[in-house]
Amino acid sequence: MNGFGDTTSIEALCTELAEIDNTEVVHSAADMRDPSQIEKMIRQASERCGGLDILINNAGIQYVSPIEQFPLEKWDDIIAINLSSVFHSMRAALPGMVDTGWGRVVNIASAHALVASPFKCAYVAAKHGVAGLTKTTALEMAEKGVTINAVAPGYVETPLVKGQITDTARARGISEEEVVRDVMLLAQPTKKLITIEQVAELVVFLCQEEASAITGAIIPIDGGWTAK
């Protein structure tokens, strides 16, 4: 697995995951803005595991601001991490999957891959790009035993969303309580945040043989947001 964080927290998470199924869990600190580091991470994972069967592209950052005030470096980082890293990781991983005739790629997109919201120009652009990239590569892999799908969650209870609440409050000039009630949950007819576990279960299903006929799909898990 890949991600940033303090060493103690990462080691604890690796241990927790390893104990669930008595398996080895390895962490990579590859910077997802750097194509060479992504390629190295994929290669090391394949070598260590004797091949790479499943790839979950879940890296993401967010920044909320009116476009005329949007920092250039934030645009570049969001496009690099949320979109370009998906391309670089698939480009590196797919040849091995094709060689074995089986593979699963699940890209974590967003409801913002299907609809837009104000003040999120980079994020919405990146997630729309993930949707298009998912469809294109699924067509290329359709006869090679590899499925490629995207999951499109609404607002999920994650650290990213918690930070987004603060940013959105600043951008809109309203309180954080109003952001949750009048912005986030306004978009989701169920009036409930999505849980991490709900997203994970959908990803697990897409990796199973029963889901082998599903490819090129952008699957909402958004409390009815995109049904409107």
C-alpha positions as CSV (number, residue, x, y, z in Angstrom):
1,M,0.0,0.0,0.0
2,N,1.0,3.6,-0.6
3,G,0.4,6.8,1.3
4,F,1.9,9.5,3.4
5,G,1.8,9.7,7.2
6,D,3.9,9.4,10.3
7,T,6.0,6.2,10.6
8,T,4.3,5.0,13.8
9,S,0.8,5.2,12.3
10,I,1.8,3.5,9.1
11,E,3.5,0.6,10.9
12,A,0.5,0.2,13.1
13,L,-1.8,0.0,10.1
14,C,0.4,-2.5,8.3
15,T,0.4,-4.7,11.4
16,E,-3.4,-4.4,11.8
17,L,-4.0,-5.3,8.1
18,A,-1.5,-8.2,8.2
19,E,-3.3,-9.8,11.2
20,I,-6.7,-9.8,9.5
21,D,-5.7,-12.5,7.1
22,N,-2.3,-13.6,8.2
23,T,-0.7,-12.0,5.2
24,E,2.3,-9.7,4.5
25,V,1.6,-6.0,4.1
26,V,4.3,-3.7,2.7
27,H,4.2,0.1,2.6
28,S,5.6,2.3,-0.2
29,A,6.3,6.0,0.3
30,A,6.3,6.7,-3.4
31,D,5.4,10.2,-4.3
32,M,2.4,9.9,-6.6
33,R,3.3,13.1,-8.4
34,D,6.5,11.4,-9.7
35,P,6.0,8.9,-12.6
36,S,9.4,7.3,-11.9
37,Q,8.5,6.6,-8.3
38,I,5.2,5.1,-9.3
39,E,6.8,2.8,-11.9
40,K,9.3,1.7,-9.3
41,M,6.6,1.0,-6.7
42,I,4.6,-1.1,-9.2
43,R,7.7,-3.0,-10.2
44,Q,8.7,-3.7,-6.6
45,A,5.2,-4.8,-5.7
46,S,5.1,-7.2,-8.7
47,E,8.5,-8.7,-7.9
48,R,7.8,-9.1,-4.2
49,C,4.4,-10.7,-4.7
50,G,5.2,-12.8,-7.7
51,G,2.9,-10.7,-9.9
52,L,0.3,-8.0,-9.6
53,D,-3.3,-9.1,-9.8
54,I,-5.3,-6.1,-8.4
55,L,-4.6,-2.4,-8.5
56,I,-6.7,0.1,-6.5
57,N,-6.0,3.8,-7.4
58,N,-7.1,5.7,-4.3
59,A,-4.6,8.5,-3.9
60,G,-6.3,11.9,-3.7
61,I,-6.0,15.4,-2.4
62,Q,-8.4,18.4,-2.5
63,Y,-8.4,22.1,-2.5
64,V,-11.4,24.4,-2.6
65,S,-11.2,27.9,-4.0
66,P,-12.8,30.2,-6.6
67,I,-11.0,29.6,-9.9
68,E,-9.6,33.2,-10.1
69,Q,-7.9,32.6,-6.8
70,F,-6.9,29.0,-7.3
71,P,-3.2,28.5,-6.6
72,L,-1.3,27.2,-9.6
73,E,0.7,24.7,-7.5
74,K,-2.6,23.3,-6.1
75,W,-3.9,22.7,-9.6
76,D,-0.7,20.9,-10.6
77,D,-0.7,18.7,-7.5
78,I,-4.3,17.8,-7.8
79,I,-4.1,16.9,-11.5
80,A,-0.9,14.9,-10.8
81,I,-2.1,12.9,-7.8
82,N,-5.8,12.5,-8.6
83,L,-5.5,11.9,-12.4
84,S,-2.0,11.4,-13.8
85,S,-1.0,8.9,-11.1
86,V,-3.9,6.7,-12.3
87,F,-2.5,6.7,-15.8
88,H,1.1,6.0,-14.6
89,S,0.1,3.2,-12.3
90,M,-2.1,1.5,-14.9
91,R,0.5,1.9,-17.6
92,A,3.0,0.1,-15.3
93,A,0.7,-2.6,-14.0
94,L,-1.4,-3.6,-17.0
95,P,1.3,-5.5,-19.0
96,G,1.8,-8.0,-16.2
97,M,-2.0,-8.5,-15.9
98,V,-2.2,-9.1,-19.6
99,D,0.6,-11.6,-19.5
100,T,-1.3,-13.7,-16.9
101,G,-4.7,-13.2,-18.6
102,W,-6.3,-11.9,-15.4
103,G,-6.5,-8.6,-13.5
104,R,-8.6,-6.1,-11.7
105,V,-8.2,-2.3,-11.6
106,V,-10.6,-0.2,-9.5
107,N,-10.1,3.6,-9.7
108,I,-11.6,5.5,-6.8
109,A,-13.3,8.4,-8.6
110,S,-16.0,10.5,-7.1
111,A,-19.5,11.7,-7.7
112,H,-17.6,14.7,-9.1
113,A,-16.6,12.4,-11.9
114,L,-20.2,12.7,-13.0
115,V,-21.4,16.1,-11.8
116,A,-19.7,19.4,-10.8
117,S,-19.7,21.6,-7.8
118,P,-18.4,25.2,-7.6
119,F,-14.9,26.0,-6.2
120,K,-13.5,22.6,-7.1
121,C,-12.2,23.2,-10.6
122,A,-9.1,21.0,-10.3
123,Y,-10.8,18.1,-8.4
124,V,-13.8,18.0,-10.7
125,A,-11.5,18.1,-13.8
126,A,-9.3,15.3,-12.5
127,K,-12.2,13.1,-11.5
128,H,-13.9,13.6,-14.9
129,G,-10.6,12.6,-16.4
130,V,-10.5,9.4,-14.2
131,A,-13.9,8.5,-15.6
132,G,-12.8,8.9,-19.2
133,L,-9.5,7.1,-18.6
134,T,-11.3,4.2,-16.9
135,K,-13.7,3.8,-19.9
136,T,-10.9,4.0,-22.5
137,T,-8.6,1.5,-20.8
138,A,-11.5,-0.9,-20.1
139,L,-12.2,-1.1,-23.9
140,E,-8.5,-1.8,-24.6
141,M,-8.4,-4.6,-22.0
142,A,-11.9,-6.0,-22.7
143,E,-10.6,-9.2,-24.4
144,K,-7.6,-9.7,-22.2
145,G,-9.1,-10.9,-18.9
146,V,-8.6,-7.5,-17.2
147,T,-11.5,-5.4,-15.9
148,I,-11.2,-1.7,-15.2
149,N,-13.9,0.1,-13.3
150,A,-14.3,3.3,-11.2
151,V,-16.2,3.7,-8.0
152,A,-17.8,7.2,-7.6
153,P,-18.5,7.9,-3.9
154,G,-20.4,10.9,-2.6
155,Y,-19.2,12.5,0.6
156,V,-17.4,9.8,2.7
157,E,-16.3,10.2,6.3
158,T,-12.6,10.5,5.6
159,P,-9.8,13.0,6.7
160,L,-9.9,14.5,3.2
161,V,-13.6,15.4,3.6
162,K,-13.1,16.7,7.1
163,G,-10.5,19.1,5.7
164,Q,-12.8,20.0,2.8
165,I,-15.4,21.1,5.3
166,T,-13.1,23.7,6.6
167,D,-12.0,24.9,3.1
168,T,-15.6,25.0,1.8
169,A,-16.6,27.1,4.8
170,R,-13.9,29.6,4.1
171,A,-14.7,29.7,0.3
172,R,-18.4,30.2,0.8
173,G,-18.2,32.4,3.9
174,I,-20.4,30.1,6.0
175,S,-19.9,28.0,9.1
176,E,-18.7,24.4,9.1
177,E,-22.0,23.2,10.4
178,E,-23.7,24.9,7.5
179,V,-21.3,23.2,5.0
180,V,-22.3,19.7,6.3
181,R,-26.0,20.5,6.4
182,D,-26.6,22.8,3.5
183,V,-23.8,21.8,1.0
184,M,-22.7,18.2,1.5
185,L,-25.8,16.5,2.8
186,L,-28.0,18.7,0.6
187,A,-26.4,16.9,-2.4
188,Q,-27.1,13.4,-0.9
189,P,-30.8,12.6,-0.7
190,T,-30.2,9.9,2.0
191,K,-28.9,12.8,4.2
192,K,-26.1,10.4,5.4
193,L,-22.4,10.4,4.7
194,I,-21.0,7.3,3.0
195,T,-18.9,5.1,5.2
196,I,-15.4,3.8,4.3
197,E,-16.7,0.3,4.8
198,Q,-19.4,0.7,2.2
199,V,-16.9,1.8,-0.4
200,A,-14.5,-1.0,0.5
201,E,-17.2,-3.7,0.1
202,L,-18.1,-2.4,-3.4
203,V,-14.4,-2.5,-4.4
204,V,-14.0,-6.0,-3.1
205,F,-17.0,-7.2,-5.1
206,L,-15.6,-5.7,-8.3
207,C,-12.4,-7.7,-7.7
208,Q,-14.3,-11.0,-7.6
209,E,-15.0,-13.4,-10.4
210,E,-18.8,-12.7,-10.1
211,A,-18.0,-9.2,-11.4
212,S,-16.0,-10.3,-14.4
213,A,-18.7,-8.9,-16.8
214,I,-18.5,-5.5,-15.3
215,T,-15.9,-3.3,-16.9
216,G,-15.7,0.3,-18.0
217,A,-18.4,1.2,-15.4
218,I,-18.5,4.3,-13.3
219,I,-20.5,3.1,-10.3
220,P,-22.0,5.7,-8.0
221,I,-22.2,5.1,-4.3
222,D,-23.5,8.5,-3.4
223,G,-26.7,8.3,-1.5
224,G,-28.7,9.2,-4.6
225,W,-26.7,12.3,-5.4
226,T,-26.2,11.7,-9.1
227,A,-29.8,10.3,-9.5
228,K,-31.1,13.8,-9.5
